[in-house]
Amino acid sequence: MKTLIAALAVLLFVSTAFASSDSPFIVAHKKVSLTRLKSGAERVSVTIDVYNQGSGTAYDVSLTDDSWTPEIFNLVSGSTSKTWERLDAGSVVSHSIVLESGVKGVFQGAPAIIKFRVPTKAALQEAYSTPILPLDILAERTPEKKFEWAKRLLARYGSQVSVVSIVGLFVYLVASPSKSSAAKASKKRR
C-alpha cells in the first residue's frame, strides 16, 4: 500500500513537471473484474482508460494488451488492441474487452502498452498502464453470510443511527398531543 501511494505521488510530481511543457503526457489505468458464470467458467472484464495529462496533443495513439494468453483466455468481445488518430490534451479514451476462462489458477497480467507520436520527436513514445493485481480464476470463494452487510453497516454507522433515532423519538413525543390531554379537552367542550 505504501509503495502504491509513493508511486502515485511520483506520478503526480512527474505529471505536473511534464504538463508544464508543450507535450502530451499519457497515463493509463487498467481495471479488471471477475464474474463467475453458471457454466463453470469465469468472465474477465477488462477496461483500460487512457488519459492525456499533458498540454499537447498525442497523435497515432495505439494501445496493445497482449498479456491474455489464448491457452487460458477466450476472447468474447472487443480486441486486445485499439488505435485512435489523436488524443487531445486533457481528454480521456477507454477501451474494453471481455474474456472467459475455464482454467483454474492464479494469473498475473502485464501492463498494457500505449504508443503515440509527438510532433516534435521522430521516434514513437511509449507509456504503460497500471498493472493489475493477481487474478485468482475459479478460486473457491466462501459465500457471504446473509446479514454480514447489515453487521458491517451497524458497526460503521450504529452510533449515528441511534442518535438520530433518539432525537426523532424526542421530537415525536414533544410534537404529538398526548391522549390524556386530548381526552380532557373533549370533556371540557361537553
Buried (B, 14 or more C-beta within 10 A) or exposed (E): EEEEEEEEEEBEEEBEEBBEEEBBBBBBBBBBEBEEEEEEBBBBBBBBBBBBBBBBBBBBBBBBBEBBEEEBBBEEEBEBBBEBEBBEBEBEBEBEBBBBBBEEEEBEBBBBBBBBBBEEEEEEBEBBBBEBEEBBBBEEEEEEEEEEEEEEEEEEEEEEEEEEEEEEEEEEEEEEEEEEEEEEEEEEEE
